[in-house]
Amino acid sequence: MSDAHWHLIVSHLPVLGVPFGAALLAAGLWWKNVTLQRTALVVLLLAGLAAGVAFLTGEPAEHMLENMVGRPESLIESHEEAALLATIATGMLACFAATALWLLRRGGLGRRWGLGTMVLAVGVSLALAWVATLGGRISHPEVRPGEQVYGANPAED
């Protein structure tokens, strides 16, 4: 498998994991279920680690794409810049999740800490969705704004 392939595989983990972890955490807080809360925090922690790996695999993937036709450098750069910020935010979320796991071990999460982690997870989910959209535009011209894709409907060509 190529570097770009690894990047695509790993980069989907935080994009899906963070919103899933946020939903689990919301359910755990709502039903006051410590098992759900703990599971959610582990998912958020793992998603943070996956975000770091995705960022580290991004540079080799970029080098692979540099010589390919139809991959504008500006799209790659905007994806890379947004990914840096989202990776930092996801890392912060992973730290919050790790601290929350520690608090749970010591007796209780606390409503404010749990809600704060959940709100941060929702914000990080939005940031990751934007990064994924920018990444999709690199190889999928059909999602680029104003881009016309020919050949999709032979009757129109």
C-alpha positions in Angstrom: 0.0 0.0 0.0 1.2 3.5 -0.8 1.7 6.4 1.7 -1.5 8.1 0.3 -3.5 4.9 0.9 -2.3 4.7 4.5 -3.2 8.4 5.0 -6.7 7.8 3.6 -7.3 4.8 5.9 -6.0 6.5 9.1 -7.5 9.9 8.5 -11.1 8.5 8.5 -10.7 7.2 12.1 -10.8 10.6 13.9 -13.4 12.0 11.4 -15.8 9.2 12.4 -14.5 8.5 15.9 -14.8 11.9 17.5 -18.5 12.4 16.7 -19.2 8.8 17.7 -17.4 9.4 21.0 -19.2 12.7 21.5 -22.6 10.9 21.0 -21.6 8.1 23.4 -20.5 10.7 26.0 -23.8 12.6 25.6 -25.7 9.4 26.2 -23.5 8.4 29.1 -24.0 11.8 30.8 -27.7 11.8 30.1 -28.3 8.4 31.5 -25.6 8.8 34.2 -24.0 5.6 32.9 -20.3 5.4 33.9 -19.6 2.5 31.5 -20.8 4.6 28.5 -18.8 7.6 29.7 -15.7 5.5 30.0 -16.2 4.0 26.6 -16.8 7.4 25.0 -13.6 8.8 26.6 -11.5 5.9 25.3 -13.0 6.4 21.8 -12.0 10.1 22.0 -8.5 9.3 23.2 -8.0 6.8 20.4 -9.4 9.2 17.9 -6.9 11.8 19.1 -4.0 9.3 18.6 -5.4 8.4 15.1 -5.4 12.2 14.3 -1.7 12.4 15.1 -1.0 9.4 12.9 -3.1 10.9 10.1 -1.2 14.1 10.3 2.2 12.3 10.2 1.1 10.3 7.1 -0.1 13.4 5.4 3.4 14.7 4.3 4.4 11.5 2.5 1.0 11.4 0.9 1.5 14.9 -0.3 4.8 14.0 -1.9 3.1 11.2 -3.8 0.5 13.6 -5.2 2.8 16.3 -6.3 3.5 14.7 -9.6 -0.1 13.7 -10.4 -2.2 15.7 -12.8 -5.4 17.3 -11.6 -4.4 17.8 -8.0 -4.0 21.6 -7.5 -1.3 22.5 -5.0 -3.6 25.1 -3.5 -6.1 22.4 -2.5 -3.4 20.3 -0.9 -2.0 23.3 1.1 -5.4 24.4 2.4 -6.1 20.8 3.5 -2.7 20.7 5.2 -3.1 24.0 7.1 -6.6 23.1 8.3 -5.4 19.6 9.3 -2.7 21.1 11.5 -5.2 23.1 13.5 -7.7 20.2 13.7 -4.9 17.9 14.8 -4.0 20.2 17.6 -7.6 20.5 18.6 -8.0 16.7 18.5 -4.9 16.3 20.6 -6.3 18.7 23.2 -9.5 16.7 23.2 -7.5 13.5 23.7 -5.8 15.2 26.7 -9.3 16.2 28.1 -10.5 12.6 27.6 -7.4 11.2 29.3 -7.9 13.5 32.3 -11.6 12.6 32.4 -10.7 8.9 32.5 -8.4 9.6 35.4 -11.2 11.5 37.2 -13.6 8.6 36.6 -11.0 6.3 38.2 -10.8 8.5 41.2 -14.6 8.5 41.8 -16.5 10.6 39.4 -16.3 12.6 36.2 -18.3 15.7 37.3 -21.0 17.2 35.2 -19.0 20.3 34.1 -16.0 18.3 33.1 -18.1 15.8 31.1 -20.1 18.5 29.4 -17.0 20.5 28.6 -15.4 17.5 27.0 -18.5 16.8 25.0 -18.8 20.4 23.8 -15.1 20.3 22.8 -15.7 17.0 21.0 -18.6 18.6 19.0 -16.3 21.5 18.0 -13.5 19.2 17.0 -16.0 17.1 15.0 -16.9 20.2 13.0 -13.2 21.0 12.4 -12.5 17.5 11.3 -15.5 17.6 8.9 -14.0 20.7 7.3 -10.6 19.1 7.0 -12.2 16.0 5.4 -14.1 18.2 3.0 -10.9 19.9 2.0 -9.1 16.6 1.6 -11.9 15.2 -0.5 -11.6 18.1 -2.9 -8.0 17.0 -3.7 -9.1 13.8 -5.5 -12.7 14.4 -6.0 -13.4 17.3 -8.5 -17.1 16.7 -8.1 -17.1 18.2 -4.6 -15.0 21.3 -5.6 -17.1 24.5 -5.6 -17.8 25.6 -9.2 -16.2 22.6 -10.7 -17.9 21.1 -13.8 -17.5 17.4 -14.1 -17.9 16.1 -17.6 -18.8 12.5 -18.5 -21.1 12.0 -15.6 -24.1 12.0 -17.9 -23.4 11.1 -21.5 -26.6 12.8 -22.8 -25.2 16.2 -21.6 -21.8 15.9 -23.3 
